[in-house]
Amino acid sequence: MTTLMRDHKDRSGKNLPLDLDDDALSDLLPGGTSFLFRSVNMRALRRVAAQVAASDAPVLIVGESGTGKELFARLIHTLSGRRNKPYVPVNCGVLKGELFADKFFGHEPGAFTGANRLQKGSFELAEDGTLFLDEVGEIPPQNQVDFLRVLEEKRFKRLGGEKDIAFRARIVAATNRRLQDMVRDGTFRADLFYRLNVIPISVPPLRERREEIAPLAEHFMEVFGHRYHKKDLILSEDTKKVLYNYSWPGNVRELKNLIERIVLMAESGVVRPTDLPLEMDMEVAASALADGPASLSLDAAVKEAEIRAIRRAFKAAGGNKTETARLLQISPRTLRHKVSAYGLRL
């Protein structure tokens, strides 16, 4: 694979080359965003991205919400021969009917009430670059036919226009839905699915690439530390353990939002487990208890149930310990004892 070079800056502001070969651990994307890949499966995906970038075939990226599907689409664009051409992202989840048509096809002056000037759509704006379709599974059935026709004929007309315009962009689509199930249900056209699913790529959830949690957290701390002028924050080893063992239902997006909140609220230079949301610490404690050697015992089951009950009550009480004890129908002293015994932090 041809090695691509990009310039980025170190902390001193000095320009450094960014090597995007197969052994690299991060790619610098347009806008200064980094795509990190430390785990085995993500490094494998990085190699796949390099391979498919050389073609013009449509790519369908699937994965849970927040896994970084759009970043992966940008990575494919950055590694391709279209890297200096436009990259046009469109969120299909907020478009339907005439709004969908206008967003993609554009319009001529006078095409409809309020259309006072020519407006190019995403098909046209993408030119010879990449058109990224986020949440492609949300395209309404009535608009799927029009979209499919453009992919098949490689041309379109603006709304109210008579001139054919060539469509030359590469399609990269993403979804967190199972399009195969939607095809069976009749809510997504089979022919459109097969047009988009030429090169399917699955981005794993963060819980399946835990090696990247700490590097990602430190990367986000550096980004937000620079933004909010708190550049010397570090994660304690105990904090890294909690982050590593947490399930991350919101994936990388959840981690990014958490780190931004931590940086904003930090009062010292070291981020400790007490700085994390209580429910995160409690989930990790409950999980560790359930995974222990005596996890099948009745005693372990009771302890796990108590931890989950304390977590729910504390959340319902808005963080008030006295109210938490009242909801649990135990004394505040008993609550303190259980919190200490289970290693929880209230």
C-alpha positions in Angstrom: 0.0 0.0 0.0 1.2 3.5 -0.8 2.2 5.4 2.3 0.3 8.6 2.7 1.7 11.6 4.6 -0.1 14.3 6.4 1.2 17.1 8.6 0.1 17.6 12.2 1.5 19.5 15.1 2.9 18.3 18.4 2.3 20.1 21.7 5.0 22.6 20.9 3.3 23.5 17.6 6.0 21.9 15.5 4.9 20.3 12.3 5.4 16.5 12.3 4.6 14.0 9.5 1.8 11.6 10.1 2.5 8.2 8.6 -0.6 6.5 7.4 0.9 3.1 6.6 -0.4 -0.3 7.9 1.6 0.0 11.0 0.3 3.4 12.0 -1.8 3.7 15.2 -3.8 6.8 14.2 -4.9 8.7 11.1 -5.3 12.4 11.0 -8.6 13.2 9.2 -9.8 16.5 7.7 -10.4 19.1 10.4 -7.7 17.7 12.7 -9.8 14.7 13.9 -7.8 11.6 14.7 -9.0 8.0 14.0 -7.3 5.8 16.5 -7.0 2.0 16.1 -5.1 0.0 18.7 -7.0 -3.3 18.9 -6.5 -6.2 16.6 -9.9 -6.0 15.0 -9.6 -2.2 14.4 -6.2 -2.6 12.9 -7.7 -5.2 10.6 -10.5 -2.8 9.7 -7.8 -0.1 9.0 -6.2 -2.4 6.4 -9.7 -3.1 4.9 -10.2 0.7 4.6 -7.0 1.0 2.7 -8.0 -1.7 0.3 -11.5 -0.5 -0.4 -10.3 3.1 -0.7 -8.7 2.3 -4.0 -12.0 1.4 -5.6 -15.2 3.2 -6.5 -17.5 0.5 -5.2 -20.2 1.5 -2.7 -19.4 0.7 1.0 -22.0 -0.1 3.7 -20.7 0.5 7.2 -22.7 -1.1 10.0 -22.4 -0.9 13.7 -24.0 0.3 16.9 -24.7 4.0 17.5 -21.6 5.9 18.6 -19.0 3.4 17.3 -17.4 5.8 14.9 -19.0 4.9 11.6 -18.7 8.4 10.2 -15.0 8.6 11.2 -14.5 5.4 9.3 -16.2 6.8 6.3 -13.9 9.8 6.5 -10.9 7.5 6.8 -11.9 5.7 3.5 -12.2 9.1 1.8 -8.9 10.3 3.2 -7.1 7.2 2.0 -8.7 7.3 -1.5 -7.7 9.1 -4.7 -10.7 11.4 -4.0 -9.1 12.8 -0.9 -8.8 16.3 -2.4 -12.4 16.2 -3.6 -15.5 17.1 -1.6 -16.7 14.9 1.3 -20.4 15.5 1.7 -22.1 13.9 4.8 -25.9 13.7 4.9 -28.0 12.6 7.8 -30.8 10.6 6.2 -32.6 10.3 9.5 -34.0 13.8 9.4 -35.1 13.9 5.8 -38.3 12.7 4.1 -40.6 13.7 1.3 -39.9 16.9 -0.5 -37.2 17.8 2.1 -35.4 14.7 1.1 -35.7 15.4 -2.6 -34.5 19.0 -2.2 -31.6 18.0 0.0 -30.2 15.5 -2.6 -31.4 16.9 -5.9 -31.4 20.6 -5.3 -33.7 22.9 -7.1 -34.0 25.6 -9.8 -35.5 29.0 -9.1 -39.3 28.8 -9.1 -39.3 25.1 -8.5 -41.7 25.6 -5.6 -42.9 28.4 -3.3 -39.9 30.1 -1.7 -37.4 28.7 -4.2 -36.0 32.1 -5.3 -32.5 31.0 -6.3 -30.7 28.0 -7.7 -29.7 25.5 -4.9 -27.4 22.6 -5.5 -28.2 19.3 -3.8 -25.9 16.8 -2.2 -25.7 14.7 -5.4 -24.2 17.7 -7.1 -22.1 19.1 -4.3 -20.3 15.8 -3.9 -18.9 16.2 -7.4 -16.1 13.6 -7.9 -15.7 13.1 -4.1 -17.5 11.0 -1.5 -21.2 11.2 -0.6 -21.7 9.8 2.9 -25.2 8.6 3.8 -25.5 8.5 7.6 -28.5 6.5 9.0 -29.3 5.2 5.5 -31.8 2.8 6.9 -34.0 5.8 7.7 -34.6 6.8 4.0 -38.4 6.7 3.6 -39.7 4.0 1.3 -41.2 6.6 -1.1 -37.8 8.2 -1.5 -35.8 5.0 -1.9 -37.0 4.6 -5.5 -35.7 8.0 -6.5 -32.4 7.3 -4.8 -32.0 4.0 -6.5 -32.7 5.5 -9.9 -29.8 7.9 -9.5 -27.4 5.1 -8.5 -28.4 3.1 -11.5 -28.6 5.8 -14.1 -25.7 7.9 -12.7 -27.6 11.1 -13.5 -30.3 13.3 -12.0 -32.2 16.6 -12.5 -32.7 19.4 -10.0 -36.2 19.9 -8.9 -37.9 22.1 -11.5 -35.0 21.5 -13.9 -34.8 19.9 -17.3 -31.1 19.3 -17.7 -29.5 16.0 -16.8 -26.5 16.3 -14.3 -24.0 13.5 -14.0 -23.6 11.8 -10.7 -19.9 10.8 -10.2 -19.4 10.6 -6.4 -18.5 7.5 -4.5 -21.2 6.3 -2.1 -20.4 5.3 1.5 -23.4 4.6 3.7 -23.8 3.8 7.4 -26.5 2.4 9.6 -27.0 0.9 13.1 -30.0 -1.1 11.8 -30.2 -4.5 10.3 -31.1 -3.7 6.7 -31.5 -7.4 5.9 -34.4 -7.5 8.4 -35.9 -4.3 6.9 -35.7 -5.9 3.4 -37.7 -8.9 4.7 -40.2 -6.6 6.4 -40.6 -4.6 3.2 -39.5 -1.3 4.7 -36.2 -1.2 2.7 -35.9 -2.0 -1.0 -33.9 -5.2 -1.7 -32.5 -3.7 -4.9 -31.3 -0.6 -3.1 -29.8 -2.7 -0.3 -27.8 -4.8 -2.8 -26.6 -1.6 -4.5 -25.3 -0.2 -1.2 -24.0 -3.5 0.2 -21.2 -4.1 -2.3 -18.5 -3.8 0.4 -20.0 -4.4 3.8 -17.9 -3.3 6.8 -18.8 -3.9 10.5 -17.4 -1.6 13.1 -17.2 -3.4 16.5 -18.6 -1.8 19.6 -16.1 -0.3 22.1 -16.6 -3.2 24.6 -15.1 -5.5 21.9 -12.0 -3.3 21.6 -11.2 -2.5 25.2 -7.5 -1.9 24.4 -8.6 1.4 22.8 -10.5 2.8 25.8 -7.6 4.3 27.7 -5.9 5.7 24.5 -9.2 7.2 23.4 -9.9 8.7 26.8 -6.4 10.3 26.9 -6.8 11.6 23.4 -10.2 13.2 24.3 -8.6 14.6 27.4 -5.9 16.3 25.4 -8.5 17.7 22.9 -10.8 19.0 25.6 -7.9 20.0 27.9 -6.7 22.3 25.1 -10.2 23.6 24.4 -10.9 24.4 28.1 -7.4 25.4 29.1 -6.9 22.4 31.4 -3.9 20.7 29.7 -2.3 18.8 32.6 -5.2 16.4 33.5 -4.3 12.7 33.8 -6.3 9.6 34.5 -5.4 7.6 37.6 -4.8 3.8 37.1 -7.9 3.0 39.2 -10.0 5.3 36.9 -8.6 3.5 33.8 -9.7 0.2 35.3 -13.2 1.4 35.8 -13.3 2.8 32.2 -11.9 -0.5 30.9 -14.5 -2.7 32.7 -17.5 -0.5 31.9 -19.9 -1.8 29.2 -20.1 1.5 27.2 -23.6 1.2 25.7 -23.1 4.5 24.0 -19.7 3.4 22.6 -17.0 6.0 21.7 -19.6 8.8 21.6 -20.4 8.1 25.3 -16.7 8.1 26.2 -16.1 11.3 24.4 -19.0 13.1 26.1 -17.9 11.7 29.5 -14.3 13.0 29.1 -15.6 16.4 28.1 -17.7 16.6 31.2 -14.8 15.4 33.4 -12.5 18.0 31.9 -15.0 20.7 32.5 -15.7 19.7 36.1 -12.2 18.7 37.1 -10.9 20.4 40.3 -7.6 18.6 40.5 -5.0 17.4 38.1 -5.8 13.7 38.6 -9.1 12.1 37.5 -10.1 9.5 40.1 -13.0 7.0 40.1 -14.9 9.4 42.4 -15.0 11.8 39.4 -16.9 9.3 37.3 -20.7 8.9 37.2 -21.9 6.8 40.1 -23.8 4.4 37.9 -20.6 3.6 36.0 -18.7 2.7 39.1 -21.6 0.6 40.4 -22.0 -1.3 37.1 -18.4 -2.2 37.2 -18.6 -3.3 40.8 -21.7 -5.4 40.1 -20.0 -7.0 37.1 -16.9 -7.8 39.0 -19.0 -9.4 41.7 -21.0 -11.5 39.2 -17.8 -12.6 37.4 -16.1 -13.8 40.6 -15.4 -17.5 41.4 -18.5 -17.6 43.7 -20.8 -15.9 41.2 -23.2 -18.8 41.1 -23.8 -18.8 44.8 -27.0 -17.4 46.4 -24.9 -14.9 48.4 -23.3 -13.5 45.3 -26.7 -13.2 43.6 -28.1 -11.3 46.7 -25.1 -8.9 46.6 -25.5 -8.2 42.9 -29.2 -7.5 43.4 -28.4 -5.2 46.3 -25.9 -3.2 44.3 -28.3 -2.8 41.4 -31.1 -1.7 43.8 -28.8 0.8 45.5 -27.8 2.2 42.0 -31.5 2.6 41.0 -32.5 4.2 44.3 -29.6 6.6 44.3 -30.5 7.7 40.8 -34.2 8.1 41.7 -33.2 10.1 44.8 -31.3 12.5 42.7 -28.1 11.7 44.6 -29.5 12.3 48.1 -28.3 9.6 50.4 -31.0 10.0 53.0 -33.7 9.7 50.4 -31.8 6.7 48.9 -32.0 4.9 52.2 -35.7 5.8 52.5 -36.5 4.4 49.1 -34.6 1.2 49.9 -36.4 1.0 53.3 -33.2 0.8 55.2 -31.5 3.1 57.7 -28.8 5.5 56.5 -26.3 3.6 58.7 -27.2 0.3 56.9 -26.8 2.1 53.5 -23.3 3.4 54.5 -22.3 -0.1 55.6 -23.4 -1.7 52.3 -21.8 1.0 50.2 -18.5 0.4 52.1 -18.8 -3.4 51.9 -19.3 -3.3 48.1 -16.7 -0.7 47.4 -19.2 1.8 46.0 -18.9 5.6 46.0 -21.9 7.7 46.9 
